[in-house]
Amino acid sequence: MPHHVNVLTGKIIELAIEVHRSLGPGLLESAYHNCLVRELQLSNIPFRKKLPLRLVYKGIDVKAYEVDLLVADKIVVEVKSIAAIAPVHEAQLLTYMRIGGWQIGLLLNFNVTVLKHGIRRRVLNFEEEES
């Protein structure tokens, strides 16, 4: 796995921890999302938020989904504030990654006492980039 992707996922996690330290658990998902967006801005990390993701089945649009954050056009970040991460949440992340063609994803659940317990990092069919 290229070093820069690991560095970038580490930086995203570091920023999420900063948000969690400042706010603690128990707020709405939108609060954590907006604060993480601000941290990405302050860190000059490129991202797109609330990115539409179209699902096309046999030539027709079936549904438009929305990716919380796409960082550096490489890393899908899904922000949650839920009691516990369930398999359906991890499946959602993996499905977004597959549909969008992205290989790295982070699922961040801010509704935990210590954020490291709310982080899931997923890799989907990773291929080395040529230098």
C-alpha positions as CSV (number, residue, x, y, z in Angstrom):
1,M,0.0,0.0,0.0
2,P,1.5,3.4,-0.9
3,H,2.9,5.3,2.0
4,H,1.0,8.5,1.2
5,V,-2.4,6.7,1.5
6,N,-1.4,5.4,5.0
7,V,-0.2,8.9,6.0
8,L,-3.5,10.5,4.8
9,T,-5.7,8.0,6.5
10,G,-3.6,8.5,9.7
11,K,-4.1,12.3,9.3
12,I,-7.9,11.9,8.9
13,I,-8.0,9.8,12.0
14,E,-5.9,12.3,13.9
15,L,-8.3,15.1,12.9
16,A,-11.3,13.0,13.9
17,I,-9.7,12.4,17.3
18,E,-9.3,16.1,17.7
19,V,-13.0,16.6,17.0
20,H,-14.0,13.9,19.4
21,R,-11.7,15.3,22.1
22,S,-13.3,18.7,21.7
23,L,-16.9,17.6,21.5
24,G,-17.2,14.2,23.2
25,P,-19.8,11.6,22.3
26,G,-23.6,12.1,22.2
27,L,-24.1,14.8,19.5
28,L,-25.8,14.5,16.1
29,E,-23.9,13.1,13.2
30,S,-24.1,16.4,11.4
31,A,-22.2,18.2,14.2
32,Y,-19.2,15.7,13.9
33,H,-19.4,15.9,10.1
34,N,-19.3,19.7,10.0
35,C,-16.4,19.8,12.5
36,L,-14.4,17.2,10.6
37,V,-14.9,19.2,7.5
38,R,-13.5,22.3,9.3
39,E,-10.5,20.3,10.4
40,L,-9.8,19.1,6.9
41,Q,-10.1,22.7,5.7
42,L,-7.7,24.0,8.3
43,S,-5.3,21.2,7.4
44,N,-5.5,22.0,3.7
45,I,-6.5,18.5,2.8
46,P,-8.6,18.3,-0.3
47,F,-12.1,16.7,0.0
48,R,-15.6,16.7,-1.3
49,K,-18.6,16.5,1.0
50,K,-22.0,15.0,0.5
51,L,-20.8,13.6,-2.8
52,P,-23.7,12.1,-4.9
53,L,-23.1,8.5,-5.8
54,R,-25.3,7.1,-8.6
55,L,-26.2,3.4,-8.7
56,V,-26.9,2.3,-12.3
57,Y,-28.4,-1.1,-12.9
58,K,-28.6,-2.4,-16.5
59,G,-28.6,1.1,-17.9
60,I,-31.0,2.8,-15.6
61,D,-30.5,5.0,-12.5
62,V,-31.8,3.0,-9.6
63,K,-30.8,5.3,-6.7
64,A,-28.5,8.2,-5.8
65,Y,-26.6,7.6,-2.6
66,E,-24.5,10.2,-0.8
67,V,-20.9,9.7,0.4
68,D,-20.3,11.8,3.5
69,L,-16.7,12.7,2.5
70,L,-14.3,11.8,-0.2
71,V,-10.8,12.8,0.8
72,A,-8.2,13.5,-1.9
73,D,-10.4,11.6,-4.4
74,K,-9.1,8.4,-2.7
75,I,-10.6,7.8,0.7
76,V,-14.3,7.4,1.5
77,V,-15.2,8.6,5.0
78,E,-18.5,7.8,6.5
79,V,-19.4,9.6,9.7
80,K,-21.7,8.1,12.3
81,S,-23.1,8.9,15.7
82,I,-24.7,5.6,16.7
83,A,-24.8,3.2,19.7
84,A,-22.6,0.7,17.9
85,I,-21.2,-0.1,14.5
86,A,-23.3,-2.9,13.0
87,P,-22.4,-5.1,10.0
88,V,-24.8,-3.1,7.9
89,H,-22.7,0.0,8.4
90,E,-19.6,-1.7,7.3
91,A,-21.5,-3.2,4.3
92,Q,-22.6,0.4,3.4
93,L,-19.0,1.6,3.4
94,L,-17.8,-1.3,1.3
95,T,-20.7,-0.9,-1.1
96,Y,-20.0,2.8,-1.6
97,M,-16.3,2.0,-2.2
98,R,-17.2,-0.7,-4.8
99,I,-19.8,1.5,-6.6
100,G,-17.4,4.5,-6.7
101,G,-14.3,2.6,-7.5
102,W,-12.4,3.6,-4.4
103,Q,-10.1,1.3,-2.5
104,I,-9.8,2.9,1.0
105,G,-12.6,3.7,3.4
106,L,-13.0,4.9,7.0
107,L,-16.1,4.4,9.1
108,L,-16.0,6.8,12.1
109,N,-18.5,6.4,14.9
110,F,-18.2,9.4,17.2
111,N,-20.7,8.1,19.8
112,V,-18.1,6.2,21.8
113,T,-16.1,7.1,24.9
114,V,-12.7,6.7,23.1
115,L,-12.8,7.3,19.4
116,K,-10.3,4.5,18.6
117,H,-13.2,2.0,19.5
118,G,-15.3,3.7,16.8
119,I,-12.9,3.5,13.9
120,R,-13.1,0.9,11.1
121,R,-10.6,1.1,8.2
122,R,-11.4,-1.0,5.1
123,V,-9.4,-1.8,2.0
124,L,-11.1,-3.1,-1.1
125,N,-9.1,-4.8,-3.9
126,F,-6.0,-2.6,-3.4
127,E,-3.6,-2.3,-6.3
128,E,-0.3,-0.6,-6.0
129,E,0.0,2.7,-7.8
130,E,3.0,3.1,-10.0
131,S,5.5,5.7,-8.9
